[in-house]
């Protein structure tokens, strides 16, 4: 196991979350929580706030065993209900837990 340090605090009310019954949404949201920066970080001269991460949707989809389309649809669901905020670049996506 990677010893990146730290922890993520989850409340039991997570079981009542509107997307909890959607396996893809739950898995992606949990993954984003686990990889999000826990403090402000610089990336290519840009300041990224805590709770955010630069991702490649194609690489993350491959890592999860998904198609690029499934990644996009699942990210759209999380974005539509305000769970995450995204900003797309040409080869990256900034994902921020809202």
N, C-alpha and C positions, 0 to 999 in steps of 0.2 A: 504494500500500500504506500502511496506517495505521502510523505510527511510534510505537506505544505503548511501544516500548522493551523491553529485556529479551529473554530467550530461554527456551525450554523444552527441557530436556535429556531425550532419549529414548534408552534403551538398545536395542541390536539384539535383545535378548530379547523386546522388544515383539512381534516377529514370531511368537513362540511363545505369546502370550497366548491364553487360551481363547476370547475373543470376536473374535479377529483376523479369522476367516473370515466373521463377520457384519458386512456392510458398514455397516448402520445403527448397530450398537454401536460399531464402530471410529470412524466419523465423529462420532458424538455425544460419545464419550469424548475424542477429540482436540479437538473444539470446546470442551468444558468445560475441558480443560487450557489451551487458549489464552486463554480469557476469565477464568479464575480469578484472584482477587486474589493478588498476589505478596507482599503485606504486609497486616497487620491494617488494616481499614478500618471506618469508622463508616457506618451506614445507618439513618436514621430513629431515631437514638438507641441503636442496637444495635451492638455490636462484632462484626464479622465476622472470623473468623480467616483467615490466609493459606491459600490453597487452596480458598477458597469463593467463591460468587457468587450474588447474587439474580437469578433469571430469571423470566420469564413463559413457561410452557410453550407457551401459544398463540402468542406472538410468536416464540419460537424455532422452533416447528414451521413457522410460515409462512416464516420466514427460510430454513429448510432445505428447503422445498418438501414438507413432510410434513403428514399429517393430525394432529390433536390425539391421536387414538388411537394412531397409530404412535409419536409422541413418548412417550406414557405407557408403552406396551409396552417400548420400548427403554430408557427410564429404569428400569423395573421390572427388566429383565435385569441392568443394571449394579448396581442396588441389591441384587439377590438374591445376587450373588457378592462383595459388599463393595467394589466399585470406587468407589462413591459413597455418601454418606449424604445423605438429603434431609429437609427439614422444610417442610411445606406451610403457607402462609398462605392467606387468602381470595383474594388476587390475585397471589400470588408464591410461588416455591419457592426455598428456600435449598438449593443443591447444594454439597456439600463432597467433594473428592477424598479418599478414605480412604487 
